[in-house]
Amino acid sequence: MSDTATLKQLVLGRKDVQDLSDAETELPPDLMTVNMGPSHPAMHGTVRIVLTVDGEKIVKSDVQPGYLHRCFEKESEHATYTQVFPYTDRLNYVSPMINNCGWAMAVEKLMGLTEKLPKRVEYIRVIVSEMSRITDHLTCTGASAMELGAFTAFLYFLKAREWLYELLEKVSGARLTHSYIRVGGVSKDLPPGFHDDLTLCLDKIEGVIVEVEAMLNTNKIFYDRMVGVGAMTKADAIATGCVGPIARSCGVDYDVRRDHPYSVYNEVEFDVPLGTTGDCYDRFLVRVEEIKQSIRILRQCLKQIPDGPTMVDDPRVSLPPKAATYNTIESMIRHFKHIMDGIRVPPGEAYSFVEGGNGELGFFIVADGTGRPYKAYVRSPSFVHLSTSSQLIQGHLIADVVPIFGMINMIGGECDK
Amino acid sequence: MSQKVLDALQAKFPNAVERTASTHKDEVAWIKRDNLVEVAKWLRDDPAMAFDSPVFVTCIDWLDWNPVGVPPDARWDESKPRFTVAYQLRSLTHRHRIRLEINVPESDPRCPSLAELWAAFNWQERETFDMYGVRFDGHPDLRRIYLYEEFVGYPLRKDYPKEKRQPLVRRDDLPINPIKVEHKP
């Protein structure tokens, strides 16, 4: 080493780049362990992945959820059946209406109310669920596009989502955590003018989808980063319990709405889009197509929705009318017992499921005859999907983790409960 | 709807099936713990059953079971198994479903793992272990999943107080918690 080099080393505390020998400039050949998350700008939720990488290639990974665990099940065991609705809002916080609906249906199943709700209630539930499904898919696809650099698409989709949120705010009173649905019905009727507002909104959303599809579908950067990335076979998708858009993109022809129709899904017409390759691009296409199908369902619902009560006429679940509550002692006591003790659900256990934004969202409840669930379990699709992610990112580059996680659409609240 | 599944199951394994029931349109079969794996394998591989798709695993802790309006002998007492592990399965080909329930005593909270048969149960069994402390024999990687390794006790057990806090990092804004949990290992 020359004197200048020694001097440089003294000053810099290390060797200068120009003075390194060939052997010293090579990267070490051994594997490296890198933490991705729990708080990473390009990850959807707070999830930690311990990656073992060979250069840029992922050799092994350990996905660790749980950073958003808020004890949904323990809290539910100490809340009345109605008090659980706000907790379900916070499971999948991009489509809270579907969670509300799933919980209400599980309790109704235990009470034997499943097919006895007024038609209007069922239609309102389908309408708000489909609106929520659209917001869910818009967020997922938009955010994934943003993570791949397409910021405009993200803004367009969020603009469309905001129109729906505004409408849902008119319906329920809250923009994000609606708590709108009740056991046996919904908390209030649709607001006046809802029909026209939603029709207008759907037309505008269709326009946005055309714009974004033109921007993304054949975009070179987007296409190259999505096609062939994170592909899953049909057999794998079934064995790992995947459902919803992810399974459908692999060709699994299963949709709860069609195969186990609940509410009034048997009275509306819609197609179940299927993918072929099961890669990220297919997942994206399936989700966009599902938005279009949801719009189709919504249009039919708006045409078919009948007039009628918004709560089942059953004193076990419905509150007495306000006038009676204030003026008669019997109604006041009933109101008080209903609020303080909760809805009394007969002892038993039941599993009820709906098609959530990400797939089969189920609630398993064990009731003991009191107003609070003895046990509440949520079968969260995100959790099941996240468990496959370790397999999916295997062999890909670190940069591919971002689109794969984006398209798995892991929602922290739902995954971690 | 799927009563024939329960009938076939009972005909095939008369000794392994304790009882079956259809409650609220859910088909449930109570399986003896030692026979679970062979029953599950048959349910998956038999073409008439073809339960190819796993749904969920969870556990019920019966410690506080004191239901309203049923005879007192339905209450839980020391002589009855404390936990029930529930496996829900679904068939995509035949569109039927079944729930397998396995009674697990408190003294020996173990259950055979089905993670080898259905990959989805890998994480869900970890979750059940994390929350209820039921150990799954033959599970490839039985670690806590939501909580951290240092966590003491199993939070969804009925004897774990809801108010108890166990922050991993010391928090001065939380009171020092006097609530203690004692669990048998």
Chai-1 contact restraints between the chains, C-beta under 6 A:
chainA,res_idxA,chainB,res_idxB,connection_type,confidence,min_distance_angstrom,max_distance_angstrom,comment,restraint_id
A,G66,B,Y146,contact,1.0,0.0,6.0,A-B,restraint_1
A,H69,B,Y146,contact,1.0,0.0,6.0,A-B,restraint_2
A,E73,B,L156,contact,1.0,0.0,6.0,A-B,restraint_3
A,K74,B,K162,contact,1.0,0.0,6.0,A-B,restraint_4
A,H78,B,K162,contact,1.0,0.0,6.0,A-B,restraint_5
A,K109,B,H24,contact,1.0,0.0,6.0,A-B,restraint_6
A,I238,B,D52,contact,1.0,0.0,6.0,A-B,restraint_7
A,I238,B,S53,contact,1.0,0.0,6.0,A-B,restraint_8
A,A239,B,W118,contact,1.0,0.0,6.0,A-B,restraint_9
A,A239,B,A119,contact,1.0,0.0,6.0,A-B,restraint_10
A,T240,B,A119,contact,1.0,0.0,6.0,A-B,restraint_11
A,T240,B,A120,contact,1.0,0.0,6.0,A-B,restraint_12
A,G241,B,P54,contact,1.0,0.0,6.0,A-B,restraint_13
A,G241,B,A120,contact,1.0,0.0,6.0,A-B,restraint_14
A,Y254,B,L92,contact,1.0,0.0,6.0,A-B,restraint_15
A,D259,B,R95,contact,1.0,0.0,6.0,A-B,restraint_16
A,P347,B,P67,contact,1.0,0.0,6.0,A-B,restraint_17
A,G348,B,T23,contact,1.0,0.0,6.0,A-B,restraint_18
A,A350,B,H24,contact,1.0,0.0,6.0,A-B,restraint_19
A,A350,B,D26,contact,1.0,0.0,6.0,A-B,restraint_20
A,Y351,B,D26,contact,1.0,0.0,6.0,A-B,restraint_21
A,Y351,B,Q88,contact,1.0,0.0,6.0,A-B,restraint_22
A,V366,B,I60,contact,1.0,0.0,6.0,A-B,restraint_23
A,D368,B,P67,contact,1.0,0.0,6.0,A-B,restraint_24
A,G369,B,P67,contact,1.0,0.0,6.0,A-B,restraint_25
A,G369,B,V68,contact,1.0,0.0,6.0,A-B,restraint_26
A,G369,B,G69,contact,1.0,0.0,6.0,A-B,restraint_27
A,T370,B,V68,contact,1.0,0.0,6.0,A-B,restraint_28
A,K375,B,I60,contact,1.0,0.0,6.0,A-B,restraint_29
A,Y377,B,T58,contact,1.0,0.0,6.0,A-B,restraint_30
A,R379,B,F56,contact,1.0,0.0,6.0,A-B,restraint_31
A,V384,B,A120,contact,1.0,0.0,6.0,A-B,restraint_32
A,S387,B,W123,contact,1.0,0.0,6.0,A-B,restraint_33
